């Protein structure tokens, strides 16, 4: 039984509560994951903290994009956040879930529920964290590489997306067309000069312990024109380097095959 | 255990209620306030049968702590139903055989209400997008989509409380 529910009215109050209650308090963003865990009896926290009123739901879209961690998928779709993030947000859950699920929460979701985060990886986003030692800014790729992602007493406060002029593509492969967990999701962001790729970010969801960059595939396309042969080689590299998993929606074996297919289709979509 | 008193607007009426820590809106409206049109399905956010409108937007009441809705407006199916007769959406669901067992119906109607309030003349694709988070295990969705199209009536929907 949860003994306390905290609904802090500011970030400072949230951080103070975390400091005071430490590991006893579970943190919920939009609640689409944490409340499910509680309802199903997967976890039994002594206290729960909801961040809906902590003032973290603002989106600033001039120059680089600054997204408050508590911004919902619906807010992303309504703000001027670009095609890639719009498509990614649209691919999270159903309508009611998108009204609740948050950007910060999506970073903490277990696989394969990182269909928004994968787009942030492709855009080279940074994550701003606040904790007892102040703020720090971490590239999302490093955030995922470090375990635990958050230090004790830390919260995700903001996601910062640099201005991008790249060409983007987003493809999600699931058992149903909508509101379905991902088997594989691919987000691609390519800086092009004429027909040549000058910088590449290719990100995969459903193909590792977290959303990941397919760096070998990125190296294949960088400096090249997107010829069919290059695309096929990049897709093969992505399939080889990723570490997919078995779950109820797909096997690791199938996911690896689909990484090949969907990286190829995503790159073809950019040509 | 520190329960709290919250006040909010339920179907146009101000309500005060005592809620336990992290008690959900679903538990509050069903078990304390006895508004049982809102269903309790999967409690995972997967089925949509508990959908209510929060300030006119669909949310899942099973995943929403009641304290979060303090001072806000919640609409349930009871609030869509007029004093006499049925809302055009309800009538259309009946006319088009869009309910079989009826368990998903309250959630479907809440999402439809939000859809038509936002977008009075939705395309078939927009209807399908809107109800994608609501599972129906009986109808195969076709009658529901047809019911929503008919309720919209090419922009003529004017429901209760509009």
Contacts between the chains, C-beta under 8 A, distances in Angstrom:
chain1	res1	chain2	res2	distance
A	1	B	1	7.3
A	2	B	20	7.9
A	2	B	21	4.8
A	2	B	22	4.4
A	3	B	1	5.7
A	3	B	2	7.8
A	3	B	21	6.2
A	4	B	2	6.5
A	4	B	21	5.3
A	5	B	4	7.9
A	5	B	21	3.9
A	5	B	22	4.3
A	5	B	23	8.0
A	5	B	65	6.0
A	5	B	67	5.9
A	7	B	65	7.6
A	7	B	67	5.2
A	7	B	68	6.6
A	28	B	65	7.7
A	30	B	63	7.8
A	31	B	63	4.4
A	31	B	64	6.2
A	31	B	65	6.9
A	32	B	45	5.0
A	32	B	60	7.6
A	32	B	63	5.7
A	35	B	24	7.0
A	35	B	45	7.5
A	35	B	62	7.3
A	35	B	63	4.1
A	35	B	64	7.4
A	35	B	65	7.3
A	36	B	43	7.2
A	36	B	44	4.5
A	36	B	45	5.7
A	36	B	63	6.6
A	38	B	22	6.9
A	39	B	24	7.6
A	39	B	43	4.0
A	39	B	44	6.8
A	39	B	62	6.4
A	39	B	63	7.7
A	40	B	43	6.8
A	40	B	44	6.5
A	47	B	21	7.7
A	48	B	21	7.1
A	48	B	22	4.7
A	48	B	65	7.5
A	50	B	65	5.4
A	50	B	67	7.3
A	50	B	68	5.8
A	52	B	68	4.9
A	53	B	68	7.4
A	74	B	57	7.4
A	93	B	45	7.4
A	93	B	133	6.1
A	94	B	48	6.3
A	94	B	131	7.9
A	94	B	132	4.7
A	94	B	133	1.6
A	94	B	134	6.8
A	95	B	58	5.5
A	95	B	111	6.4
A	95	B	114	7.7
A	95	B	129	7.3
A	95	B	130	5.7
A	95	B	132	7.1
A	95	B	133	5.4
A	96	B	45	7.8
A	96	B	48	6.4
A	96	B	51	5.3
A	96	B	58	4.2
A	96	B	59	5.3
A	96	B	60	4.9
A	96	B	111	7.2
A	96	B	133	5.3
A	97	B	45	5.8
A	97	B	60	6.9
A	97	B	133	5.8
A	99	B	54	7.7
A	99	B	57	5.1
A	99	B	58	6.1
A	99	B	59	5.2
A	100	B	45	7.8
A	100	B	59	5.6
A	100	B	60	6.5
A	100	B	63	6.4
A	100	B	64	7.1
A	177	B	132	8.0
A	178	B	128	7.5
A	178	B	129	6.8
A	178	B	132	3.9
A	179	B	132	4.4
A	179	B	133	5.2
